[in-house]
Amino acid sequence: MECREATVSFLSWALIVGGGLYLRHQTRTGALYGRYVSANSRCCPARLGWFLQEVPSFLLPLLLLLLPGQRDAEQRDAGRRLLLLGSFMLHYFHRSFIYAFLTRGRPVPLIIVLCATVFCSLNGFLQGHYLLHCSCWKDTWLTDAHLAAGLLVFVVGMIINIHSDHILRRLRKPGEIVYRIPHGGMFEFVSGANFFGEIVQWCGYAVAVSSLPAFAFAFFTACSIGPRAYQHHRDYQRRFEDYPRCRRALIPFLL
């Protein structure tokens, strides 16, 4: 398959513009799902909703990987491509097949599931197509340093994200709909520890890939879940009089 440069550029800039617009929207109204869901919203069970909306970002790159048409040129980069694409797919395998079936969250509004499914489909195609058919790296020590540093940050972010989700699940017994103050891990520093981990993760991915599509995805992630962390932070402060005052919303010691 030939690299569709125009499509890659269009989708990348769409993520950047869309991220900025979504950030602006959330600063005004917030995202109405989870604890903020409207009582009259049509919802999907949490586990099914998370599976449906996340799985396209795993399946589409897998499909592109299995289809014939891999470029014969630059096969020296094949290992790097597979490593980076595998890192992307690893996150979404976990979100689709592990996290989705462990979550004890509230039902997800159908409109949120639909929008997230469209996003994950487009982004899954964008990241997969770019890495398999468009990416090109120069063999320099700086390229290797970007790859190693980025993947290290990616792994650290993923560990923080998974550990934070584990802490949140332990706060609630099966069938419970209550909110408690999370403690442990990065929650000692920020209210949105799971969001912090995911943002760190995709920033590491962007450094490792060093491409417009990867940076656009990292930017969109920060714009979409960064305000969510601040929204949670304010909600915790309203719910609990003894909520730790030293905690920040998203960035330790700063924000």
FENLINUR-V550470 format. One line per field, one symbol per residue. ss: DSSP state (@ for helix, = for strand, . for the rest). psi: psi as a letter, one per 30 degrees, with the letter a starting at -180 (. if undefined). burial: b if it has 9 or more other ideal C-beta (glycine too) atoms within 8 Angstrom, else e. A space follows every 50 residues. Layout:
ss=???
psi=???
burial=???
//
This chain:
ss=....@@@@@@@@@@@@@@@@@@@@@@@@.....@@@......==.@@@@@ @@@@.@@@@@@@@@@@........@@@@@@@@@@@@@@@@@@@@@@@@@@ @@.....==@@@@@@@@@@@@@@@@@@@@@@@@@......@@@@@@@@@@ @@@@@@@@@@@@@@@@@@@@..............@@@@.=..@@@@@@@@ @@@@@@@@@..@@@@@@@@@@@@@@@@@@@@@@@@@@@@........=.. .....
psi=klkieeeeeeeefeeeeeeeeeeeeffeflkilbfgkkfgkklkkeeeee eefefefeeeeeeeefklgkkelhffgeeeeeeeeeeeeeefeeeefdee gfkgllkkkeeeeeeeeeeeeeeeeeeeeeeeffkkkkilfeeeeeeeee eeeeeeeeeeeeeeeeeeeffklkfkilklkkllbfffeleheeeeeeee efeeeeeeehleeeeeeeeeeeeefefeeeeeeeeeeeejfgkkffklee jkfe.
burial=bebbeeebbebbbbbbebbbebbeebeeeebbbeebbeeebebbebbebb bbbbbbbbbbbbebbeeeeeeeeeeebeebbebbbebbbbbbbbbbebbb eebeebbbbbebbeebbeebbbbbbbbbbbbbbbbeeeeeeebeebbebb bbbbbbbbbbbbbbbebbbebbeeeeeeeeebeebbbebbbbbbbbbbbb bbbbbbbbbbbebbbbbbbbbbbbbbbbbbbbbbbbeeeeeebeeebbbb beeee
//
